[in-house]
């Protein structure tokens, strides 16, 4: 795919552990699929997920982030069943 077909947005997302807000530079394909993202606010980092831009504070432990990610995934599975 040609990169010129991608579009960039700055979106605001909360930390998956505590909800602190971060700006994330998100790149979407022409089909509106996530290509890549980067947390551009200080103090946060990306939480890898193939489908959505996620962030967490740098101060949280890997265990806290993993636990919050599992809870986030379980909420989304329930939500997708409702659709």
N, C-alpha and C positions, 0 to 999 in steps of 0.2 A: 504494500500500500504506500502511496505517496504521502509524505508528511504534510503536504499542503492541504490534504483532505482532513487532517485532524484539526480540532479546535480546542483552545485552552480557556479554562475558566478558573477564577479564584473563588473557592467555596469555603464556607465556614462550617466546621464540624467539631463536635465535642469529643473530648477524651473518652474512650470507651470505659475507663475506670471511674473517673470522677466528674466528667462533664465539662471540664475547663475547655474554653473555646480556642480553636486554632484555625488560622487561614491555611488552606491547602491549595496549591496549584495543581489542577487536574487536567489531564489531556484525554479527550474523548475522540474516538474515531468518527467518521462520517455517519456510522450507524449508531452513534451514541453509546458505544461500548467503551469502558475504561481501558485506556492504553497504559497510562502511568500516572503517578501523582507524587507530590513532595510537600511535606509540611514546611511552610515558609515563615511561620511564627516561631520566635525563639522559645526553647524549653519543651518542644514536642518532637515526635518522630512518627513515621509511618508504621502502621500495623499491617503487615502483608495480608491481603485478601484480594483474590482475583477479580471480584465483581464490584467492589465499592471502595471509595477512599475512606480509610480509617486512620485515626490518630490516637496517640497516648502520650502522656507526660513523660519526660525523661526521668523523673523522680520515682516512678512506679517500678516495682520489681517485675522481673519476667513472669513470676508466678501470679502476681496480681493481674497483669495484662492477659495472660493465658486464661485465667479464670473468668475475667470479664469478657474475653472474646468468645469463650464457650457459651456463656449466658447470652451474649448478643446473637450468636448463631442459633441457639435454641428458640429465641424469640422470633427470628426471621423465618425459621422453618414453620412455626405455628402460623405466622402471618401469611405465608405463601399458600398454606392449605385453605385459608379463608377466601382466597381470590377465585 
